Amino acid sequence: MVTVKESVVDSAQGLAVVEAPYDYESAGEARPERRLKKREGKRWEVAYDKLVVSVGSCSQTFGTKGIKEHAFFMKNISDARKVRKRVLECFEIAALPTTSDQFRRQLLNFAVVGGGPTGMEFAAELSDLVSEDMTRLYPTLAPKVRITVYDVAPTVLSMFDQKLREYAMQTFKRKGVDVRTSQCIQQLRSGLPRIGMGENPDEVADSQGCCILTTKEDGDVGIGMCVWSTGNMMNTFVQKLLKKTHGFPSASAEVIEKTGQVAEDMEWMIEKNAKTGAIVVDDHLRVQLQAESQQADGDKDASGLSTRACMTDVFALGDNANIRDYPLPATAQTASQQALWLGKHLNNDSTAIESFKFRNLGIMAYVGSSKGLLQTGNGKGVQGYLAWLIWRGAYLTKSVSWRNKMLIPTYWWVAQMHWASSADNEKQVSELGLWKRYNQILDSHCPPTHSW
């Protein structure tokens, strides 16, 4: 049986004042404390034949102050929507004639923390967005955009070989993306770094979502947005709820080796990887158990014998699982291969017969300007336009339905045609001198008139 608890909407969130506020100070009364108690979710038990734990992972913040409150993440669709909204918001605020030059520079300063494939691909896509789209929509603002990648390691994209890393660094340098390695992020907080000469204090107080990124090397840096992509940490379900000890589940578990003790007389808990905190599984993806004393005293009990057991009907896969003595990369292809293998063998009732074998399909990354990196499983590297085509084709083939496999290239073609059409329109507009007049309006900070 597995116990399920319903999620409860927090009634303290999203409350708005719908009536005129009462002035308690003028009336000489003490302001009453209003506390709304959150209802505890109900629980129930669900019977199962086979249980698969695949709750995924969370974004790793390393406990850095202010990251959870002010940074943007790249974990799910809602995160991507927030990032898109904030990027457009920064350009729209920066385009206002009332925005000062110093505030405009901070709004258009984008920081990406993390030099892995996710962080570098986001920096590349953002650079493409600025050079291909924002240049036409905001021609005076695009040259002022700064994109900086921070990473604590001495190199970025460390999973690629040196030749591919050097190609990526050269590409980012040509695109104007500043990559800073060996950087220690200390804090992220809301606001502006300082008030410059002629700065409006009211504008500094209302930072419009801007933040201050504090690094050990550079001190305070004003930014319009910080995207945090520094790896994964264990889900709360795996980290906390699975720490409890239980009696030995004799109906669904078997001791791997004789312990010299009666298993039912010992307290057991799910075995975790000492470094990552992930659930330890065997090469059949079955969850491993170990005695409580073993967690505290090491891999052996007092008698010197192993005290490990194996769950026969509980499995784990993806980022929240580690195969013992067989470390695998925390990538989508690992979770996908494990899911396909486990689904197939559960249907055939053959999970205990054949073990899981990982097939390394290589790693890929996009570096901007229709260029990419590809390193195959045997170490061979491909770079440039060909690698970008393979990168796009790989994601297209992984689409779930045939409908998406037809629509996605259609959208690519429409976007390309729209880009070409917009370039022609931009040429016509520039010939009429409209952008020139618009730039004069922004430079003079005066409201636009209808006489062009």
Secondary structure as UniProt FT lines:
FT   STRAND          2..5
FT   TURN            11..14
FT   HELIX           24..27
FT   STRAND          43..46
FT   STRAND          51..53
FT   STRAND          57..59
FT   TURN            62..63
FT   HELIX           67..70
FT   STRAND          72..73
FT   HELIX           77..94
FT   TURN            97..98
FT   HELIX           101..107
FT   STRAND          109..113
FT   HELIX           117..129
FT   HELIX           130..134
FT   HELIX           135..137
FT   TURN            139..141
FT   HELIX           142..144
FT   STRAND          146..150
FT   TURN            158..159
FT   HELIX           162..175
FT   STRAND          177..180
FT   STRAND          185..190
FT   TURN            197..198
FT   HELIX           201..205
FT   TURN            208..209
FT   STRAND          211..215
FT   TURN            216..218
FT   STRAND          219..223
FT   STRAND          225..228
FT   STRAND          232..234
FT   HELIX           236..239
FT   HELIX           241..243
FT   STRAND          246..247
FT   TURN            250..252
FT   STRAND          253..255
FT   HELIX           263..265
FT   STRAND          267..270
FT   TURN            274..276
FT   STRAND          279..281
FT   TURN            283..284
FT   STRAND          286..291
FT   HELIX           292..297
FT   TURN            302..303
FT   STRAND          308..316
FT   HELIX           318..320
FT   STRAND          321..323
FT   TURN            324..325
FT   HELIX           332..348
FT   TURN            351..353
FT   STRAND          363..368
FT   TURN            369..370
FT   STRAND          371..375
FT   TURN            377..378
FT   STRAND          381..384
FT   HELIX           385..397
FT   HELIX           402..432
FT   HELIX           434..444
//
